[in-house]
Amino acid sequence: MFDDPAASGTSAHDIAHFRQVMGRFCTGVTIVTAVDGGEPVGFTAQSFTSVSLEPPLISFCPGKSVGSWARIRSAGTFCVNILSEEQEALCRTFASKGQDKFRGVGWHPGPATGAPVLDGVIGWVEAQIVAEHEAGDHLIVVGRVIDLDSDGGQPLLFYRGGFGRFQP
Ligand SMILES: Cc1cc2nc3c(=O)[nH]c(=O)nc-3n(C[C@H](O)[C@H](O)[C@H](O)COP(=O)(O)O)c2cc1C
């Protein structure tokens, strides 16, 4: 059980335990991209999920310290790129604070929004931001899907802090 947050805040032990248990939830990995001021921006996110079918809504959760978020918000539209098992290095690049994450990365503008669709991804979803909710040290961003497609290949998986591949 968690310590009483009103009394002490969340303890280091509670944070470690939270991470340890949540790490049991295996996810895919995405890179959320946009074009802001003519420049491509993006960051790695595992918090992507499908939310609603009618209307088609998706969400992801940027931390409040994620620099790319302000620029994605300013763009108003974004693209979620679903990474393949071959793209662990790309995942790490976009999980860094580097200024030039797109150097050497192949991409083309998404047909609906112009947000980068990265070469080699197994799926991509373009969306318009329709809501942004406060959630502790993160935000919950909801997007309405405008266009999407998928391609061949297997997903990159993230589990217990490490990367893996899907085997049926
Ligand atoms: C596998 C993986 C998943 C991640 N998922 C998220 C996420 O869902 N939300 C988030 O805010 N950061 C997530 N991160 C961390 C961000 O990618 C990282 O903070 C990045 O440096 C943000 O870049 P920026 O500040 O340049 O925008 C993830 C990192 C990794 C390696």
The ligand as an SDF file (V2000), in Angstrom:
LIG
                    3D

 31 33  0  0  0  0  0  0  0  0999 V2000
   10.5950    3.1830  -24.3490 C   0  0  0  0  0  0  0  0  0  0  0  0
   10.3820    4.6260  -23.9080 C   0  0  0  0  0  0  0  0  0  0  0  0
    9.0930    5.0940  -23.7290 C   0  0  0  0  0  0  0  0  0  0  0  0
    8.8540    6.4240  -23.3290 C   0  0  0  0  0  0  0  0  0  0  0  0
    7.5780    6.8550  -23.1780 N   0  0  0  0  0  0  0  0  0  0  0  0
    7.3400    8.1270  -22.7640 C   0  0  0  0  0  0  0  0  0  0  0  0
    5.9980    8.5900  -22.6170 C   0  0  0  0  0  0  0  0  0  0  0  0
    5.0310    7.9010  -22.8730 O   0  0  0  0  0  0  0  0  0  0  0  0
    5.8280    9.8750  -22.1870 N   0  0  0  0  0  0  0  0  0  0  0  0
    6.8860   10.6860  -21.9040 C   0  0  0  0  0  0  0  0  0  0  0  0
    6.6770   11.8460  -21.5120 O   0  0  0  0  0  0  0  0  0  0  0  0
    8.1630   10.2770  -22.0720 N   0  0  0  0  0  0  0  0  0  0  0  0
    8.4050    9.0140  -22.4910 C   0  0  0  0  0  0  0  0  0  0  0  0
    9.6930    8.5950  -22.6690 N   0  0  0  0  0  0  0  0  0  0  0  0
   10.7840    9.5270  -22.4010 C   0  0  0  0  0  0  0  0  0  0  0  0
   10.9480   10.6060  -23.4920 C   0  0  0  0  0  0  0  0  0  0  0  0
   11.1240   10.0020  -24.7640 O   0  0  0  0  0  0  0  0  0  0  0  0
   12.1630   11.4670  -23.1340 C   0  0  0  0  0  0  0  0  0  0  0  0
   11.8810   12.1970  -21.9540 O   0  0  0  0  0  0  0  0  0  0  0  0
   12.6100   12.4210  -24.2320 C   0  0  0  0  0  0  0  0  0  0  0  0
   13.8850   12.9130  -23.8730 O   0  0  0  0  0  0  0  0  0  0  0  0
   11.7270   13.5880  -24.4620 C   0  0  0  0  0  0  0  0  0  0  0  0
   12.3580   14.3860  -25.4300 O   0  0  0  0  0  0  0  0  0  0  0  0
   12.2200   15.9540  -25.5370 P   0  0  0  0  0  0  0  0  0  0  0  0
   12.2440   16.5160  -24.1310 O   0  0  0  0  0  0  0  0  0  0  0  0
   13.3740   16.3840  -26.3800 O   0  0  0  0  0  0  0  0  0  0  0  0
   10.9320   16.2150  -26.1880 O   0  0  0  0  0  0  0  0  0  0  0  0
    9.9440    7.2830  -23.0830 C   0  0  0  0  0  0  0  0  0  0  0  0
   11.2500    6.7960  -23.2600 C   0  0  0  0  0  0  0  0  0  0  0  0
   11.4600    5.4820  -23.6720 C   0  0  0  0  0  0  0  0  0  0  0  0
   12.8640    4.9850  -23.8640 C   0  0  0  0  0  0  0  0  0  0  0  0
  1  2  1  0
  2  3  1  0
  2 30  2  0
  3  4  2  0
  4  5  1  0
  4 28  1  0
  5  6  2  0
  6  7  1  0
  6 13  1  0
  7  8  2  0
  7  9  1  0
  9 10  1  0
 10 11  2  0
 10 12  1  0
 12 13  2  0
 13 14  1  0
 14 15  1  0
 14 28  1  0
 15 16  1  0
 16 17  1  0
 16 18  1  0
 18 19  1  0
 18 20  1  0
 20 21  1  0
 20 22  1  0
 22 23  1  0
 23 24  1  0
 24 25  2  0
 24 26  1  0
 24 27  1  0
 28 29  2  0
 29 30  1  0
 30 31  1  0
M  END
$$$$
